[in-house]
Amino acid sequence: MTRPYLLGIPADPITFNQLLDHIEMWIQSNDGLHQICTINPEFTVIAQSDYDFFTLLQRSNLNVIDGWGAVMALRGRGISVPERVTGSDGVPMIAQRAAQQGWRLFLLGAAEGIADETAIILQNRYPDLQIAGTYSGSPHPDDADHIIQMINDSQADILFVAYGAPKQDLWIDRYRDRLAVNVAMGIGGSFDFITGNVPRAPQWMRQSGLEWLYRLYLQPSRWRRMLRLPIFVMWVLIFGSRSPKWSTNHDHN
């Protein structure tokens, strides 16, 4: 199936179940690291001024659609997007499937102690879940050798990285040839949501596309980041599938 593009970035309008099926296939094939990224309006705007991030999103294995703005932009062009696939909801679902299949998870990033707390919560929910390791770490290159060794020694199948975008995604891509995991995914603030360190918006706000407003209410300092939303809308109306900044060799649909 041809991947649709949003501002020059390939997007994968799949369901959570299809995401889990992809992960299972990659773990069974055991043929190297497969990277999953998330697409939302903020990330697509950031990518227009960060060529490394933009090119990474061209070669990642899956770009799931996390963000109602991205969902509506694609649906507005007649592209079927069955559901919004968020990292915050995806991590527990992946953990549940991992407990059933015996996959081993490594949790990297977030503030000190948050990954440990997340591991405890997930193991309480899914008693058969195997947590291969946890580490707060840092995306700084000086820490890379130690972190990579720790992950590889853990024999993890799946790596979750919570450094925030685009740092987490660039970190995975930079070291993908050295990481002995089958699947790696940048998951932003998912550990904070799972632990309750940052509360999630009520369900009705998530379903109606107002989760961004709730997060702005909780964290007013995010207002500068929210300025990317009107830019996204303007660029989507003008450019649609094409990037306003970078050119690619793809014929975008």
C-alpha positions as CSV (number, residue, x, y, z in Angstrom):
1,M,0.0,0.0,0.0
2,T,1.3,3.4,-0.9
3,R,1.9,5.6,2.1
4,P,0.2,8.9,2.1
5,Y,2.3,12.0,2.9
6,L,1.7,15.0,5.2
7,L,3.9,18.0,4.6
8,G,6.4,15.7,2.9
9,I,6.4,13.1,5.7
10,P,5.1,9.6,5.1
11,A,2.3,8.6,7.4
12,D,0.8,5.2,8.2
13,P,-2.9,5.3,9.0
14,I,-3.1,2.0,10.9
15,T,-4.9,0.7,13.9
16,F,-3.5,-0.3,17.3
17,N,-4.0,-4.0,16.4
18,Q,-2.1,-3.5,13.1
19,L,0.7,-1.8,15.1
20,L,0.9,-4.9,17.4
21,D,0.9,-7.2,14.4
22,H,3.8,-5.3,12.8
23,I,5.8,-5.6,16.1
24,E,5.1,-9.3,16.3
25,M,6.3,-9.8,12.7
26,W,9.5,-7.9,13.3
27,I,10.3,-9.7,16.5
28,Q,9.7,-13.1,14.8
29,S,11.8,-12.1,11.7
30,N,14.7,-10.9,14.0
31,D,16.3,-9.1,11.1
32,G,17.5,-5.9,12.8
33,L,16.0,-2.8,14.4
34,H,12.7,-1.4,13.2
35,Q,11.9,2.2,14.2
36,I,8.4,3.5,15.0
37,C,7.8,7.2,15.1
38,T,4.7,9.2,15.9
39,I,3.2,12.0,13.6
40,N,1.4,15.0,15.1
41,P,1.2,18.6,14.0
42,E,4.0,19.8,16.2
43,F,6.4,17.1,15.0
44,T,5.6,17.7,11.3
45,V,6.3,21.5,11.8
46,I,9.5,20.8,13.7
47,A,10.7,18.5,10.9
48,Q,10.4,21.4,8.4
49,S,13.2,23.2,10.1
50,D,15.3,20.1,11.1
51,Y,16.5,18.3,8.1
52,D,18.0,15.4,10.1
53,F,14.5,14.8,11.7
54,F,12.8,15.2,8.3
55,T,15.1,12.6,6.7
56,L,14.8,10.2,9.6
57,L,11.0,10.3,9.2
58,Q,11.5,9.3,5.5
59,R,13.3,6.1,6.5
60,S,11.5,5.0,9.7
61,N,9.6,1.8,9.4
62,L,6.3,3.1,10.8
63,N,5.0,6.7,11.3
64,V,1.8,6.2,13.3
65,I,-0.6,9.0,13.5
66,D,-0.7,10.5,16.9
67,G,-2.6,13.9,17.0
68,W,-6.0,14.9,15.8
69,G,-4.7,17.6,13.6
70,A,-2.8,15.1,11.6
71,V,-5.8,12.7,11.5
72,M,-8.1,15.5,10.2
73,A,-5.5,16.8,7.7
74,L,-5.4,13.3,6.1
75,R,-9.1,12.7,6.3
76,G,-9.7,16.0,4.7
77,R,-7.9,14.7,1.6
78,G,-10.1,11.6,1.5
79,I,-7.5,9.3,3.1
80,S,-9.0,6.8,5.5
81,V,-7.5,7.0,9.0
82,P,-9.2,4.4,11.2
83,E,-8.0,5.7,14.5
84,R,-5.5,7.8,16.3
85,V,-2.6,5.7,17.4
86,T,-0.9,7.4,20.4
87,G,2.2,6.5,22.2
88,S,0.5,7.0,25.5
89,D,-2.2,4.4,24.7
90,G,0.2,2.3,22.7
91,V,2.8,1.6,25.4
92,P,0.3,-0.3,27.7
93,M,-1.1,-2.2,24.8
94,I,2.3,-3.2,23.6
95,A,3.1,-4.2,27.2
96,Q,0.0,-6.4,27.4
97,R,0.9,-8.2,24.1
98,A,4.5,-8.5,25.3
99,A,3.3,-10.3,28.5
100,Q,1.3,-12.7,26.4
101,Q,4.2,-13.3,23.9
102,G,7.2,-13.2,26.2
103,W,8.7,-10.1,24.7
104,R,11.2,-8.3,26.8
105,L,10.9,-4.5,27.2
106,F,13.6,-1.9,28.1
107,L,12.4,1.5,29.3
108,L,14.8,4.4,28.7
109,G,14.4,8.1,29.5
110,A,12.2,10.4,31.5
111,A,13.1,11.9,34.8
112,E,15.0,10.0,37.5
113,G,13.0,7.1,38.8
114,I,10.0,7.5,36.4
115,A,11.0,4.5,34.2
116,D,11.4,2.3,37.3
117,E,8.0,3.4,38.5
118,T,6.5,2.7,35.1
119,A,8.0,-0.8,35.1
120,I,6.4,-1.6,38.4
121,I,3.0,-0.3,37.3
122,L,3.1,-2.3,34.1
123,Q,4.2,-5.5,35.8
124,N,1.4,-5.1,38.3
125,R,-1.1,-4.8,35.5
126,Y,0.5,-7.6,33.4
127,P,2.2,-10.1,35.8
128,D,3.8,-12.1,33.0
129,L,5.5,-9.0,31.6
130,Q,9.3,-9.2,31.4
131,I,11.1,-5.8,32.0
132,A,14.6,-6.3,30.7
133,G,15.8,-3.0,32.2
134,T,15.1,0.6,33.0
135,Y,17.4,3.7,32.9
136,S,16.7,7.4,32.9
137,G,19.9,8.1,30.9
138,S,20.5,11.0,28.6
139,P,20.6,11.5,24.8
140,H,24.1,13.1,25.2
141,P,26.6,11.3,23.0
142,D,29.0,10.8,25.9
143,D,26.4,8.5,27.6
144,A,25.7,6.4,24.4
145,D,28.3,3.6,24.8
146,H,27.2,2.9,28.4
147,I,23.5,2.9,27.5
148,I,23.8,0.8,24.4
149,Q,25.8,-1.8,26.3
150,M,23.2,-1.9,29.0
151,I,20.4,-2.4,26.5
152,N,22.2,-5.0,24.5
153,D,23.2,-6.9,27.7
154,S,19.5,-6.9,28.8
155,Q,18.5,-9.0,25.6
156,A,15.5,-6.7,25.2
157,D,13.2,-7.2,22.2
158,I,11.5,-3.7,22.4
159,L,13.0,-0.4,23.4
160,F,10.9,2.6,24.5
161,V,12.8,5.9,24.6
162,A,11.3,8.9,26.5
163,Y,13.7,11.8,25.7
164,G,11.0,13.9,23.9
165,A,10.8,14.5,20.2
166,P,12.9,14.8,18.1
167,K,15.8,13.9,20.5
168,Q,14.4,10.4,21.2
169,D,13.9,9.6,17.5
170,L,17.2,10.9,16.4
171,W,18.9,9.0,19.2
172,I,17.4,5.7,18.0
173,D,18.3,6.4,14.4
174,R,21.9,7.4,15.3
175,Y,22.6,4.1,17.1
176,R,20.2,1.8,15.2
177,D,23.1,-0.3,13.8
178,R,24.5,-0.8,17.3
179,L,21.3,-1.6,19.2
180,A,20.5,-5.3,19.4
181,V,16.7,-4.8,19.7
182,N,14.0,-5.7,17.1
183,V,11.8,-2.6,17.8
184,A,12.5,0.9,19.1
185,M,9.9,3.6,19.6
186,G,10.1,7.2,20.9
187,I,7.2,7.6,23.3
188,G,7.6,11.2,24.6
189,G,5.7,11.7,27.9
190,S,4.1,8.2,28.1
191,F,5.9,7.2,31.2
192,D,4.7,10.3,33.0
193,F,1.1,9.5,32.0
194,I,1.4,5.9,33.1
195,T,2.8,6.9,36.5
196,G,0.3,9.7,36.9
197,N,3.2,12.2,37.2
198,V,1.3,14.1,34.5
199,P,-2.5,13.5,34.3
200,R,-4.0,12.8,31.0
201,A,-7.0,14.7,29.6
202,P,-10.5,13.3,30.3
203,Q,-11.6,10.7,27.7
204,W,-14.1,13.1,26.1
205,M,-11.4,15.7,25.5
206,R,-9.1,13.1,23.9
207,Q,-11.9,11.9,21.6
208,S,-12.8,15.4,20.6
209,G,-9.3,16.5,19.8
210,L,-8.9,18.8,22.8
211,E,-6.2,17.0,24.6
212,W,-3.7,19.8,23.6
213,L,-5.9,22.3,25.4
214,Y,-5.9,20.3,28.6
215,R,-2.1,20.0,28.5
216,L,-1.8,23.7,28.0
217,Y,-4.0,24.2,31.0
218,L,-1.8,22.0,33.1
219,Q,1.5,23.4,31.7
220,P,1.0,27.0,30.6
221,S,4.7,27.1,29.6
222,R,3.7,25.0,26.6
223,W,2.1,28.0,24.9
224,R,5.1,28.6,22.7
225,R,4.8,25.1,21.4
226,M,1.1,25.6,20.6
227,L,2.0,28.4,18.2
228,R,3.0,25.6,15.8
229,L,-0.6,24.5,15.4
230,P,-1.8,27.5,13.3
231,I,1.4,27.1,11.2
232,F,0.6,23.5,10.6
233,V,-3.0,24.4,9.5
234,M,-1.7,27.0,7.1
235,W,0.9,24.8,5.6
236,V,-1.5,21.9,5.2
237,L,-4.0,24.1,3.4
238,I,-1.2,25.5,1.1
239,F,1.1,22.4,0.6
240,G,-1.0,19.3,1.6
241,S,1.3,16.3,1.0
242,R,4.3,18.4,0.0
243,S,7.0,19.8,2.4
244,P,7.2,23.6,2.4
245,K,10.9,23.4,3.0
246,W,12.5,20.2,1.8
247,S,12.2,18.3,-1.5
248,T,12.2,14.5,-1.8
249,N,12.3,12.0,-4.6
250,H,8.8,10.7,-3.7
251,D,5.7,11.3,-5.8
252,H,3.4,12.3,-2.9
253,N,-0.2,11.3,-3.0
